Amino acid sequence: MVRGVSALLITGRAGERKTAVAKAVAQCMQIDPRVYTHTLHIGHVQPAGTSAPTLKVFKRCWKKGARHRPV
């Protein structure tokens, strides 16, 4: 665990198991009783030639995350 880190950016080419790494890290954090965490996985693949309602998705995820914040 790295103290003071509130975000993680995983980069790489397609097929390099970035999602698997992110899910494994999230699972380890949720198991650790010293860490208060809630993981929200947002899977989004935008097909070519279509527009996605990105802002609407972001707002919905923000609200869902806000419900799980520590009080």
C-alpha positions in Angstrom: 0.0 0.0 0.0 1.2 3.5 -0.9 0.1 6.2 1.5 -1.3 9.4 0.0 -2.1 8.0 -3.4 -5.7 8.5 -4.3 -5.6 7.5 -7.9 -4.0 5.0 -10.2 -3.4 5.4 -13.9 -2.6 2.2 -15.9 -1.6 2.6 -19.5 -0.7 0.3 -22.3 -1.7 -1.2 -25.6 -4.8 -3.2 -26.2 -4.7 -6.7 -24.8 -2.0 -6.0 -22.2 -4.3 -7.0 -19.3 -4.7 -3.5 -17.9 -8.3 -4.3 -16.7 -7.1 -7.5 -15.0 -4.4 -5.6 -13.1 -6.8 -2.9 -12.0 -9.3 -5.4 -10.8 -6.6 -7.3 -8.8 -5.4 -4.1 -7.2 -9.0 -3.1 -6.3 -9.7 -6.6 -4.8 -6.5 -6.4 -2.7 -7.5 -3.0 -1.4 -11.0 -4.1 -0.5 -9.7 -7.1 1.5 -7.3 -4.9 3.5 -9.1 -3.9 6.7 -6.9 -0.8 7.1 -8.3 0.7 3.8 -11.7 2.1 3.4 -12.5 1.6 -0.3 -15.3 1.0 -2.7 -14.5 -0.1 -6.3 -16.7 1.0 -9.1 -15.8 -0.6 -12.4 -17.0 1.3 -15.5 -16.6 -0.8 -18.7 -16.9 1.4 -21.7 -16.0 0.6 -25.3 -17.1 3.2 -27.8 -17.9 1.8 -31.3 -16.5 3.8 -34.2 -18.9 6.3 -35.6 -21.1 6.7 -32.5 -21.2 9.3 -29.8 -21.4 8.3 -26.2 -23.2 10.3 -23.5 -19.9 10.7 -21.6 -21.0 13.5 -19.3 -24.2 11.6 -18.4 -22.2 8.4 -17.6 -19.7 10.5 -15.5 -22.4 12.2 -13.5 -24.1 8.8 -12.8 -20.9 7.3 -11.6 -20.0 10.4 -9.5 -23.3 10.1 -7.7 -22.8 6.4 -7.1 -19.3 7.0 -5.8 -20.6 9.8 -3.5 -23.0 7.4 -1.9 -20.0 5.2 -0.8 -17.8 8.0 0.5 -16.8 8.0 4.2 -18.8 10.2 6.5 
